[in-house]
Amino acid sequence: MTPIERLREMSDEELRAHEGALRESLFRLRFRLSLGEMEVLKTYRQTKKELARVLTILRERELGVRR
């Protein structure tokens, strides 16, 4: 999991690349969950939250909002 400060320091291109990697990871984790591997549930939830953080930062930049 990447700290929010580190995410905010990334450029838009880096965030887009990270978003793609997180989406790929979610796809793989979702597949593993469907196979009954319950030990990946925590990782799945953390990845979803990190993806939401990345998308929020990108949207803030798009709107010009700064916290």
N, C-alpha and C positions, 0 to 999 in steps of 0.2 A: 504494500500500500504506500502510495506516494503522499508525503505531507503536503498540505494545501499551499504552503509557502513555496515549495519547489514547483508545484503546478503553476502558480501565478508567475513564476520567473520564466517559464517556457514561452517560446514564441508561438504564434498561431499555427505555423506549420508543424512544430513539434507536438502541439496539443492535438492536431488533426491525426498525426501519425499514432500518437498514444491512444486516441479514440479508436482508431482502426484495430490496434492491437488488443484493446480491451474488448471490443465487440467480437473479435475472433476467439479470445479466451472465453467469453461468455457462451459462445456457441459450443465450444468444446466441453465446457463445464456442464451446460444444459444436457448435452448428449450423455455425459457420464452419470448425471443424476437420473436420467431416464433408464439407465442400465441398473440402477439400484445402488450406486456407490454413494452412500449417505455421508461419507467423510469429506466430500468436496462441498457440502452445503455451506460451510462457513466461508470458504474461498469464493464461492458463487455470490454470496451476499456482499462480501467486501468488494468484489469486482464491480457489482452493480452500483454500489455507492460511489466508487471511484469514477466510474463512467459518468454518473450524474454530476459529480464535481467538475469534471472536465467540460461537460456540456454547459454547465452553469457559467463557468469562467469564459467560455467562448461566447455565450449569449451576452454576458455583461460587457465584454469588449465590443460586441456588435452594437449594443445600445449606448455605449459610452458611459456605463455606470462603473464607478470605482468605489470600493469599500475601504 
